[in-house]
């Protein structure tokens, strides 16, 4: 169609110019010929541009549009969710969580699916691993929400791993000092062989002294670190804390 219009337009233009040369002065005829040629080329360019805009992708031409950034698996899961096939998505998400590429978003999707499908026992049993992922990612708000949800069901619930307790306490002690104290206290009774026990109790002493004003209680933990830990760095921190709290 474009070729046909281009040929017809060119022939009509030539015919008009031929007539104009016979009836008009040469300068006017030349001006008319230039105007007709310009209009013809502009029309042809617009027509070709419209064709490319409509059908360029079929010819492998990049239109500069928004590219798909989501993976095929995620798009498939969205379709399955829209179809209400939650169990199918739950199985595929569970497989993803076992790989090293699992992200916080994957865990959040898995947690919501367990809630939607009513698998509350599985949801609670997966909470420690989910919490660990949140702590590693520094998602402290989500970690606190998960901890609060677990404690609503079991008021005394805390992560079993001492390293996870310490990492969580480090991340939240400024905004939630009371929870941080609960995470760190009595670690020597539950985990006497914990390699970072001295660091945990130094953090606990710091929270008690600086955020609760309990310097006397903090001193008890400083004494514990001083008597049980032989690390020179930890002992120096004990001395620095005592000097700071005077």
LUMROLUM-176872 format. One record per residue (C-alpha): residue number from 1; residue in three letters; x, y, z. Coordinates in steps of 0.2 Angstrom, whole numbers, plus 2048, in hexadecimal, padded with zeros to 3 digits. Layout:
<lumtors>
NUM|ALA|X|Y|Z $
...
</lumtors>
This chain:
<lumtors>
1|UNK|800|800|800 $
2|UNK|80E|80C|804 $
3|UNK|817|808|7F4 $
4|UNK|807|80A|7EA $
5|UNK|803|81B|7F2 $
6|UNK|815|821|7EF $
7|UNK|814|81C|7DD $
8|UNK|803|824|7DA $
9|UNK|808|834|7E3 $
10|UNK|818|835|7D9 $
11|UNK|80F|833|7C9 $
12|UNK|802|840|7CE $
13|UNK|80F|84C|7D3 $
14|UNK|819|84A|7C2 $
15|UNK|808|84D|7B9 $
16|UNK|804|85D|7C2 $
17|UNK|816|864|7C0 $
18|UNK|815|860|7AD $
19|UNK|804|869|7AC $
20|UNK|80B|878|7B6 $
21|UNK|81A|87A|7AB $
22|UNK|80E|87C|79C $
23|UNK|803|889|7A4 $
24|UNK|80E|892|7B1 $
25|UNK|81E|89C|7B1 $
26|UNK|82D|890|7B4 $
27|UNK|832|897|7C5 $
28|UNK|820|894|7CB $
29|UNK|820|883|7C4 $
30|UNK|830|87F|7CC $
31|UNK|82A|885|7DD $
32|UNK|81A|87A|7DB $
33|UNK|825|86B|7D7 $
34|UNK|82F|86E|7E7 $
35|UNK|820|86F|7F2 $
36|UNK|818|860|7EA $
37|UNK|828|856|7ED $
38|UNK|829|85C|7FF $
39|UNK|817|857|803 $
40|UNK|819|846|7FA $
41|UNK|829|842|804 $
42|UNK|821|847|815 $
43|UNK|811|83D|811 $
44|UNK|81C|82E|80D $
45|UNK|826|830|81D $
46|UNK|817|831|828 $
47|UNK|80F|822|820 $
48|UNK|81F|817|822 $
49|UNK|821|81D|834 $
50|UNK|80F|818|838 $
51|UNK|812|807|830 $
52|UNK|822|804|83B $
53|UNK|819|80A|84B $
54|UNK|80B|7FD|847 $
55|UNK|815|7EE|841 $
56|UNK|827|7F1|846 $
57|UNK|827|7E4|853 $
58|UNK|822|7D7|847 $
59|UNK|832|7DB|83D $
60|UNK|83D|7DA|84D $
61|UNK|83F|7ED|84E $
62|UNK|841|7F4|860 $
63|UNK|834|801|863 $
64|UNK|83C|807|873 $
65|UNK|82D|802|87D $
66|UNK|82E|7FB|88F $
67|UNK|836|7EA|890 $
68|UNK|830|7DC|89A $
69|UNK|83B|7DB|8AA $
70|UNK|832|7CE|8B4 $
71|UNK|837|7BC|8B2 $
72|UNK|82D|7AF|8A8 $
73|UNK|82A|7A5|8B9 $
74|UNK|823|7B5|8C1 $
75|UNK|818|7B9|8B3 $
76|UNK|812|7A7|8B3 $
77|UNK|80E|7A8|8C6 $
78|UNK|804|7B8|8C3 $
79|UNK|7F9|7AF|8B7 $
80|UNK|7F7|7A0|8C3 $
81|UNK|7F2|7AC|8D1 $
82|UNK|7E5|7B5|8C6 $
83|UNK|7DE|7A4|8C2 $
84|UNK|7DD|79F|8D5 $
85|UNK|7EA|791|8D4 $
86|UNK|7F2|796|8E4 $
87|UNK|7F9|784|8E8 $
88|UNK|802|784|8D7 $
89|UNK|80A|794|8DB $
90|UNK|80E|78F|8ED $
91|UNK|818|77F|8E6 $
92|UNK|822|789|8DA $
93|UNK|826|797|8E7 $
94|UNK|82B|78A|8F3 $
95|UNK|838|783|8E6 $
96|UNK|83E|794|8E3 $
97|UNK|842|797|8F6 $
98|UNK|84D|787|8F6 $
99|UNK|859|790|8E9 $
100|UNK|866|79C|8ED $
101|UNK|85D|7A9|8E2 $
102|UNK|84E|7AB|8EE $
103|UNK|84A|7BD|8F3 $
104|UNK|840|7C6|900 $
105|UNK|832|7C8|8F3 $
106|UNK|832|7B5|8F1 $
107|UNK|830|7B2|904 $
108|UNK|822|7BF|905 $
109|UNK|819|7B7|8F7 $
110|UNK|81B|7A6|8FF $
111|UNK|815|7AD|910 $
112|UNK|805|7B5|909 $
113|UNK|801|7A5|8FF $
114|UNK|802|79B|90F $
115|UNK|7F7|7A7|917 $
116|UNK|7EA|7A7|909 $
117|UNK|7EA|794|908 $
118|UNK|7E7|792|91A $
119|UNK|7F8|789|91E $
120|UNK|7FB|792|92E $
121|UNK|806|784|936 $
122|UNK|811|784|927 $
123|UNK|812|797|928 $
124|UNK|817|797|93A $
125|UNK|825|78A|937 $
126|UNK|82C|794|928 $
127|UNK|82D|7A4|933 $
128|UNK|83F|7A1|939 $
129|UNK|846|79F|928 $
130|UNK|83B|7AD|921 $
131|UNK|841|7B8|930 $
132|UNK|853|7B4|92C $
133|UNK|851|7B9|91A $
134|UNK|84A|7CA|920 $
135|UNK|858|7CD|92C $
136|UNK|865|7C9|91F $
137|UNK|85D|7D5|913 $
138|UNK|85B|7E3|920 $
139|UNK|848|7E3|91F $
140|UNK|846|7E8|931 $
141|UNK|834|7EE|930 $
142|UNK|82E|7DE|928 $
143|UNK|839|7D4|935 $
144|UNK|830|7DD|943 $
145|UNK|81F|7DA|93C $
146|UNK|823|7C7|93A $
147|UNK|82A|7C6|94C $
148|UNK|81A|7CF|952 $
149|UNK|80F|7C3|948 $
150|UNK|818|7B3|94F $
151|UNK|817|7BA|961 $
152|UNK|804|7BD|95F $
153|UNK|802|7AB|95E $
154|UNK|810|7A6|96A $
155|UNK|814|7B5|976 $
156|UNK|825|7AE|97B $
157|UNK|82B|7AA|969 $
158|UNK|83C|7AF|964 $
159|UNK|848|7A8|956 $
160|UNK|851|799|95C $
161|UNK|862|79E|954 $
162|UNK|86D|7A9|95F $
163|UNK|875|7B0|950 $
164|UNK|865|7B5|948 $
165|UNK|85F|7BD|959 $
166|UNK|86F|7C7|959 $
167|UNK|86E|7CD|947 $
168|UNK|85B|7D2|94A $
169|UNK|85F|7DB|95A $
170|UNK|86D|7E5|951 $
171|UNK|861|7EB|944 $
172|UNK|852|7F0|94F $
173|UNK|85A|7F5|95F $
174|UNK|858|808|95C $
175|UNK|846|807|957 $
176|UNK|840|7F8|962 $
177|UNK|84D|7F7|971 $
178|UNK|840|7ED|97B $
179|UNK|83F|7DF|96E $
180|UNK|852|7E0|96C $
181|UNK|854|7DD|97F $
182|UNK|849|7CE|97E $
183|UNK|853|7C7|970 $
184|UNK|863|7C8|979 $
185|UNK|860|7C5|98B $
186|UNK|864|7B3|992 $
187|UNK|86E|7AE|983 $
188|UNK|87B|7A6|98E $
189|UNK|86E|79B|996 $
190|UNK|867|795|985 $
191|UNK|877|795|97B $
192|UNK|886|795|986 $
193|UNK|891|790|977 $
194|UNK|88C|79F|96C $
195|UNK|89C|7A6|965 $
196|UNK|895|7B8|964 $
197|UNK|88E|7B8|976 $
198|UNK|89A|7C6|97B $
199|UNK|894|7D1|96C $
200|UNK|882|7CD|971 $
201|UNK|884|7D2|983 $
202|UNK|88D|7E2|97F $
203|UNK|87F|7E7|973 $
204|UNK|873|7E3|981 $
205|UNK|87C|7ED|98E $
206|UNK|87D|7FC|982 $
207|UNK|86A|7FB|97F $
208|UNK|867|7FA|992 $
209|UNK|872|808|996 $
210|UNK|86F|814|988 $
211|UNK|85D|811|984 $
212|UNK|855|80C|994 $
213|UNK|861|815|9A0 $
214|UNK|865|805|9AA $
215|UNK|878|807|9AC $
216|UNK|878|7FB|9BB $
217|UNK|86F|7ED|9B1 $
218|UNK|87B|7F0|9A3 $
219|UNK|88A|7EE|9AE $
220|UNK|885|7DC|9B2 $
221|UNK|887|7D8|9A0 $
222|UNK|897|7E1|99E $
223|UNK|89E|7D7|9AD $
224|UNK|898|7C7|9A4 $
225|UNK|8A1|7CB|994 $
226|UNK|8B1|7D0|99E $
227|UNK|8B1|7C0|9A8 $
228|UNK|8AC|7B4|99A $
229|UNK|8B4|7BB|98A $
230|UNK|8C6|7BC|987 $
231|UNK|8C5|7C6|977 $
232|UNK|8D0|7D6|97A $
233|UNK|8C4|7E0|96E $
234|UNK|8B5|7DB|979 $
235|UNK|8BE|7E0|989 $
236|UNK|8C3|7F0|982 $
237|UNK|8B1|7F4|97D $
238|UNK|8AC|7F0|98F $
239|UNK|8B8|7FD|995 $
240|UNK|8B2|80A|988 $
241|UNK|8A0|807|98D $
242|UNK|8A4|80A|9A0 $
243|UNK|8AD|81A|99C $
244|UNK|89F|820|991 $
245|UNK|892|81C|99E $
246|UNK|89D|823|9AC $
</lumtors>
